[in-house]
Amino acid sequence: MKKRIALLVIAALVAASAWAAPVKVRLALKDLDTDANGARFIELIEQGMAAAGTPVDIELVKVPQGNYAEKLSLMIMSGDIPDLIYFQGGDDKLAAQGVLEDLGPYVAKSKYFKALMDPHSAQRLASYPYVAWIAPPRVRTPVMRKDWYDSLPSAKAVASKPSVDSYYALFKDLVAKKGAKYGICVTGATNGVEELDAIFDAAFGTTSTWLKGADGKWAYSRVTPNEKAKLEFYAKLYKEGLLDPEFLTKKWDSKEQVFYEGKAGMIPGVAPGSVDVYANKMQKAQGTDIVALPPAKGAAQGLTPFVDVTKESRGFAISASSKAKQAAFAVLDFMWSPAGLKLAKLGIPGLHYNDDGKQYVLTDKYPEWYNGWFGDSFNGFKPDKPLSRPIMNQSALDAGALAKKYMLADKTFLVPEQYVTNWDAMTNLYKEYVADIVTGKKPVSAFDEFVDKWNKAGGVEVTKYANTVLK
């Protein structure tokens, strides 16, 4: 009798945590639907989840081509709402309209997800429970070719005593002595000068989104004298041909391509994941490794983007109207389980790695595997067999160490709904003036005009609010 009761209890527990028939989960995940290995990747996820007792039938939703965040938001607003959605921005407005599910209870009951969250991720979820992600902060480090680094004293100077001036000297040498068309290339199409800021923001005194002045009051960093001085330096780089003249239209793929071709002496990349990709592709293109460099040191020193704990800038959400919420979150929990991490990090068996019984042998195709769909870190990944070689290049690990050393915790807040429209307009105003000042269409003195317009567009009210919530 006792044995029968025990079996019934076990059966009830299994029934509460799993299901017998596959549950359909519609998934929107950037670029996976166009990846040659995407369909096989999904099949392996389905097989792994079936073995775990949570069978699902995953349907990849095609998001119209173009700006992913914009196209995804338009698709959702039209009524086509996937169950599990990967966001790269645009989620906050949907969350405010009740489109997204509160993930807090799901994470709290998770078997794997919660245990792998770093403190910054846990803080973000507590502050904004609609998007969840497990990855180190997306901090960028500047990188350059190792063969050029080894032959340039100015590169060694940046590594040992980084400053705005030493970077400027290196940019000049990359063009004059190594034949690069320009010292540095960044993606300005969506990020403006954000990738340059990764190197130089702190050197000009900007260490967070909001800065506390000597008077004890908070001011938005992008309207301070720090910003004006920094933009004057950027304009100098552009005028002298040291900054890619097409940076405003460069996207990530074209930015990387000019780096591999030797046209750009340096690019910034998210450490360690993107830097590892750069290292692998540079080896193929030029037969050399890459070197990560520290940020410029001046008034302060650090790498940006600032580590914001108010919300995730990217990650997964679940539709509030979904009929498969439990199954949708189960996909996330599985992907951060040992079986899921193995799949996400090692790729497709027989293609990206082989199991010889004693170890996992990474193939020549492994560097082509994109393992960032479920977090671009190896946080929590402990292979059950030895690997034939390290998964990441040493240069990527070095970049990761620099990112950890120089990351800057942000001081900011979620902009309240009543200010969002104005804030968007103020942000666009900033990007407009930055583009014109850096490219010489407007003089640096136009920065004062921008500040005045920014204040009139809502800056005064938002700044007053900032001084009530920041401590």
C-alpha positions in Angstrom: 0.0 0.0 0.0 2.8 2.4 0.9 4.6 1.6 -2.3 1.5 2.3 -4.3 1.0 5.7 -2.6 4.6 6.5 -3.2 4.2 5.7 -6.9 1.0 7.9 -7.1 2.9 10.8 -5.5 5.7 10.4 -8.0 3.3 10.3 -10.9 1.5 13.4 -9.6 4.8 15.2 -9.4 5.8 14.2 -12.9 2.4 15.3 -14.2 2.7 18.6 -12.5 6.1 19.4 -14.0 5.8 17.7 -17.4 3.4 16.8 -20.1 2.9 13.8 -22.4 2.1 15.3 -25.8 4.3 18.0 -27.6 3.1 21.5 -26.9 3.4 23.9 -29.8 5.6 26.9 -29.1 6.0 29.7 -31.6 9.5 31.2 -31.3 10.8 34.5 -32.7 14.6 34.5 -32.6 16.8 36.9 -34.6 18.5 35.3 -37.6 17.9 31.7 -36.5 15.2 31.3 -39.2 17.8 32.2 -41.9 20.7 30.2 -40.5 21.6 27.0 -42.5 21.7 25.0 -39.3 18.7 26.6 -37.6 16.2 23.8 -38.4 18.6 21.1 -37.2 19.3 23.1 -34.0 15.5 23.3 -33.3 15.2 19.6 -33.9 17.9 18.9 -31.3 16.2 21.2 -28.8 12.9 19.3 -29.3 14.7 15.9 -28.9 16.4 17.1 -25.7 13.2 18.5 -24.2 11.3 15.3 -25.1 14.0 13.3 -23.2 13.5 15.7 -20.3 9.8 15.0 -20.2 8.7 18.3 -21.6 8.1 17.7 -25.3 7.5 20.7 -27.5 6.9 21.4 -31.2 8.8 24.6 -31.9 7.7 26.7 -34.9 10.2 29.3 -36.0 8.4 32.6 -36.7 9.8 34.5 -39.6 10.3 38.2 -38.8 10.3 40.5 -41.8 13.8 41.5 -42.9 15.1 44.9 -41.8 15.7 46.4 -38.4 14.8 43.5 -36.2 13.5 45.4 -33.2 11.3 47.6 -35.4 10.0 44.8 -37.6 9.3 42.6 -34.6 7.3 45.3 -32.8 5.2 46.0 -36.0 4.5 42.3 -36.4 3.4 42.0 -32.7 1.2 45.1 -32.9 -0.5 43.7 -36.0 -1.7 40.8 -33.8 0.9 38.1 -34.7 2.4 37.4 -31.3 4.7 34.5 -30.9 4.7 32.6 -27.6 8.4 33.0 -26.9 10.0 36.2 -28.2 13.6 37.4 -28.4 13.9 41.1 -28.1 16.7 43.5 -29.0 14.8 46.6 -27.9 11.2 47.8 -28.4 9.9 45.5 -25.6 9.2 48.3 -23.1 6.3 49.9 -25.0 4.7 46.4 -25.5 5.2 45.6 -21.8 3.5 48.9 -20.9 0.5 47.8 -23.0 0.2 44.4 -21.2 1.4 42.4 -24.1 4.2 40.7 -22.2 4.0 38.2 -19.3 5.6 38.8 -15.9 8.5 36.3 -15.8 9.3 36.6 -12.1 7.2 33.6 -11.0 8.6 31.4 -13.8 12.2 32.2 -12.9 11.5 31.7 -9.2 10.3 28.2 -9.9 12.9 27.3 -12.5 15.2 24.3 -12.2 18.2 25.8 -13.9 17.6 29.4 -15.0 17.6 31.2 -11.7 20.7 29.5 -10.4 22.8 30.8 -13.4 21.7 34.4 -13.2 24.5 36.8 -12.3 23.6 39.6 -9.7 23.1 42.2 -12.5 20.7 39.9 -14.3 18.7 39.2 -11.2 18.5 43.0 -10.4 17.3 43.7 -13.9 14.5 41.0 -13.7 13.4 42.4 -10.3 13.2 45.9 -11.8 11.7 44.9 -15.1 10.2 41.4 -15.1 9.2 41.1 -18.7 12.5 40.2 -20.3 15.0 37.7 -19.0 18.6 36.9 -20.2 21.7 35.1 -18.9 24.9 36.6 -20.1 27.7 38.9 -18.9 27.2 42.6 -19.4 27.6 43.5 -23.1 30.8 45.5 -22.6 32.9 46.3 -25.7 36.6 46.2 -25.9 38.7 47.6 -28.8 40.7 45.0 -30.8 43.4 45.1 -33.5 45.5 42.7 -35.5 48.3 41.1 -33.5 50.9 41.3 -36.3 50.3 45.0 -36.4 50.3 45.3 -32.6 53.6 43.5 -32.4 55.3 45.9 -34.9 53.9 49.2 -33.6 55.4 50.9 -30.5 52.3 53.1 -30.4 50.2 50.0 -29.9 52.4 48.9 -26.9 52.0 52.5 -25.5 48.2 52.1 -25.6 48.4 48.8 -23.9 50.7 50.1 -21.1 49.6 53.7 -20.7 46.3 54.2 -22.5 45.1 57.7 -23.0 43.2 59.8 -25.5 46.5 61.0 -27.0 48.1 57.5 -27.2 45.0 56.2 -29.0 45.2 59.1 -31.4 48.9 58.3 -32.1 48.0 54.7 -32.7 45.2 55.6 -35.1 47.7 57.7 -37.1 50.3 54.9 -37.2 47.7 52.4 -38.4 47.0 54.5 -41.4 50.5 55.9 -42.1 52.6 52.7 -41.3 50.2 49.8 -41.9 48.2 51.0 -44.8 44.8 51.0 -43.2 42.3 53.3 -44.8 41.3 54.6 -41.3 42.3 53.9 -37.7 39.0 52.7 -36.4 35.6 51.6 -37.7 32.4 51.5 -35.7 28.7 50.7 -36.4 26.9 54.0 -36.5 23.8 52.8 -38.3 22.0 52.0 -35.1 24.4 52.9 -32.3 25.5 56.3 -33.3 28.9 56.8 -31.6 28.2 54.3 -28.9 31.1 52.0 -30.0 33.5 54.9 -29.9 32.1 55.8 -26.5 33.1 52.3 -25.2 36.8 53.4 -25.4 36.6 57.2 -24.7 33.5 58.0 -22.6 35.2 57.6 -19.2 38.4 59.3 -20.3 36.3 62.5 -20.9 34.6 62.1 -17.5 31.4 60.3 -18.4 31.1 57.2 -16.2 27.3 56.8 -16.1 24.1 57.9 -17.9 23.5 60.5 -15.1 26.3 62.3 -13.4 26.3 64.0 -10.0 27.8 67.4 -10.1 29.8 69.3 -7.5 26.5 71.0 -6.4 25.1 67.6 -5.6 22.6 67.7 -8.5 22.2 65.0 -11.2 22.7 65.9 -14.9 22.2 63.9 -18.0 25.7 63.0 -19.2 25.1 63.7 -22.9 24.4 67.4 -22.2 27.4 68.1 -20.1 30.8 69.7 -21.0 32.3 66.2 -21.0 30.2 65.3 -24.0 31.1 68.5 -25.9 34.9 67.8 -25.4 34.5 64.2 -26.5 32.6 65.1 -29.6 35.3 67.7 -30.5 37.8 64.8 -30.4 35.6 62.6 -32.5 35.2 65.4 -35.1 39.0 65.6 -35.2 39.3 61.9 -35.9 36.7 62.2 -38.7 38.3 65.3 -40.3 41.8 63.6 -40.4 40.4 60.4 -41.9 41.2 58.3 -38.8 37.5 57.4 -38.3 35.8 55.5 -41.1 34.0 58.2 -43.1 31.1 55.8 -43.7 30.7 55.0 -40.0 27.1 56.4 -39.9 25.9 53.7 -42.4 28.1 50.9 -41.3 26.4 47.8 -39.8 28.0 45.1 -37.8 28.8 42.8 -40.8 30.3 45.5 -43.0 32.3 46.8 -40.0 33.8 43.4 -39.4 34.5 42.9 -43.1 36.7 46.0 -43.4 38.6 44.9 -40.3 39.4 41.5 -41.8 40.4 43.1 -45.1 42.9 45.4 -43.4 41.0 48.6 -44.2 40.1 49.3 -40.6 43.0 49.3 -38.1 40.7 48.7 -35.1 37.1 47.8 -34.2 35.3 47.5 -30.9 33.6 44.1 -30.1 31.5 42.7 -27.3 33.7 40.6 -25.1 34.3 37.8 -25.0 31.8 36.3 -27.5 32.1 38.7 -30.5 35.9 39.0 -30.0 36.2 35.3 -30.3 34.4 35.4 -33.7 36.7 38.2 -34.8 39.8 36.2 -33.8 38.7 33.1 -35.7 37.8 35.1 -38.8 41.0 37.1 -38.7 43.1 33.9 -38.5 41.4 32.8 -41.7 41.6 36.1 -43.5 45.1 37.3 -42.5 46.7 34.4 -40.6 47.1 36.4 -37.4 45.4 36.7 -34.0 43.9 39.8 -32.5 44.8 41.8 -29.4 42.3 43.5 -27.0 43.2 46.9 -25.6 42.2 48.7 -22.5 40.0 51.9 -22.6 41.6 55.3 -22.7 42.4 56.8 -19.3 41.8 60.4 -18.5 39.4 61.9 -16.0 38.4 58.3 -15.4 38.9 54.9 -17.0 36.3 52.3 -18.0 34.5 50.5 -20.8 30.9 51.1 -21.8 28.0 50.6 -22.3 27.4 51.3 -18.7 26.1 48.3 -16.8 22.4 49.1 -16.4 20.5 47.2 -13.8 17.1 48.7 -14.6 16.2 46.2 -17.4 17.7 43.9 -19.9 18.5 45.5 -23.2 17.9 42.2 -24.9 16.5 38.8 -24.0 13.5 36.6 -24.0 9.8 37.4 -23.2 6.6 35.4 -23.2 3.3 36.6 -24.7 0.7 37.4 -22.0 -1.9 36.0 -24.3 0.0 32.8 -25.1 -1.7 29.5 -24.4 1.7 27.8 -24.1 3.3 29.9 -21.4 4.6 27.0 -19.3 6.0 25.3 -22.4 7.6 28.5 -23.6 9.5 29.1 -20.4 10.4 25.4 -20.3 12.3 26.0 -23.5 14.4 28.6 -21.7 14.9 26.5 -18.6 16.0 23.6 -20.8 18.5 25.7 -22.8 20.3 26.6 -19.5 20.3 23.0 -18.3 23.5 20.9 -18.9 21.9 19.3 -22.0 20.8 22.6 -23.4 24.0 24.4 -22.7 25.9 21.6 -24.4 23.8 21.9 -27.5 24.0 25.8 -27.5 27.7 25.9 -27.0 29.0 22.9 -28.9 26.7 23.1 -31.9 25.5 20.3 -34.2 27.1 16.9 -33.5 28.8 15.5 -36.5 29.3 19.0 -37.9 30.7 21.3 -35.3 32.1 18.5 -33.1 32.5 14.8 -32.9 32.4 12.5 -29.9 35.2 9.9 -30.1 34.2 8.3 -26.8 36.9 10.0 -24.7 36.5 13.7 -25.7 34.5 16.1 -27.8 36.6 16.9 -30.9 35.8 20.4 -32.2 35.9 20.4 -36.0 37.1 23.0 -38.4 33.5 24.1 -38.8 33.1 24.9 -35.1 34.3 28.5 -35.4 31.3 29.1 -37.7 28.9 28.0 -35.0 27.0 31.0 -33.5 26.4 30.1 -29.9 24.9 33.4 -28.7 21.2 32.7 -29.4 20.8 31.6 -25.8 23.4 33.8 -24.1 26.8 34.7 -25.6 28.7 33.5 -22.5 29.8 30.1 -21.3 28.3 30.8 -17.9 27.3 27.4 -16.3 28.6 25.3 -19.2 30.6 22.4 -17.9 31.1 19.7 -20.6 30.6 16.1 -19.5 33.7 15.1 -21.5 37.1 16.9 -22.1 37.3 19.1 -25.2 39.9 18.7 -27.8 40.8 22.3 -27.5 39.6 25.4 -25.7 36.3 26.7 -27.0 37.4 30.3 -26.9 40.6 31.9 -28.2 43.0 33.3 -25.6 42.5 36.8 -27.1 38.7 36.5 -26.4 39.4 35.5 -22.8 41.8 38.4 -22.4 39.1 40.7 -23.8 36.6 39.2 -21.3 39.0 39.9 -18.5 39.4 43.5 -19.6 35.6 43.9 -19.8 35.2 42.6 -16.3 38.0 44.8 -14.9 36.9 48.0 -16.6 33.1 47.7 -16.7 31.2 50.6 -15.2 28.0 50.3 -13.2 25.4 52.7 -14.4 23.4 55.3 -12.5 20.1 55.6 -14.3 16.4 54.7 -14.1 13.5 53.6 -16.2 12.0 56.6 -17.9 8.3 56.9 -16.7 5.6 56.4 -19.3 4.6 60.1 -19.2 8.1 61.1 -20.4 8.7 58.2 -22.9 7.6 60.1 -26.1 9.6 63.2 -25.2 12.6 61.0 -24.3 12.5 59.3 -27.7 12.5 62.7 -29.4 15.3 63.9 -27.1 17.4 60.8 -28.0 16.8 61.3 -31.7 17.8 65.0 -31.3 21.0 63.9 -29.6 21.9 61.4 -32.4 21.1 64.1 -35.1 23.5 66.6 -33.5 26.2 64.1 -32.8 26.2 62.9 -36.5 26.4 66.5 -37.7 29.1 67.6 -35.3 31.3 64.6 -35.8 31.1 64.8 -39.6 31.7 68.5 -39.7 28.2 69.5 -40.9 27.8 71.6 -37.8 30.6 73.2 -35.7 31.3 71.9 -32.2 29.7 75.2 -30.9 26.4 73.8 -32.1 26.5 71.5 -29.1 25.2 74.4 -27.0 22.3 74.8 -29.4 21.6 71.1 -28.9 21.5 71.4 -25.1 19.1 74.2 -25.3 16.8 72.2 -27.6 17.1 69.1 -25.5 16.0 71.0 -22.4 13.0 72.5 -24.2 12.0 69.1 -25.6 11.6 67.7 -22.1 15.0 67.7 -20.6 14.1 70.1 -17.8 11.2 67.9 -16.6 13.2 64.6 -16.9 16.2 66.1 -15.1 13.9 67.3 -12.2 12.5 63.7 -12.1 16.0 62.3 -12.1 16.9 64.3 -9.0 14.0 62.8 -7.1 14.8 59.2 -7.9 18.6 59.0 -8.1 20.6 58.5 -4.9 
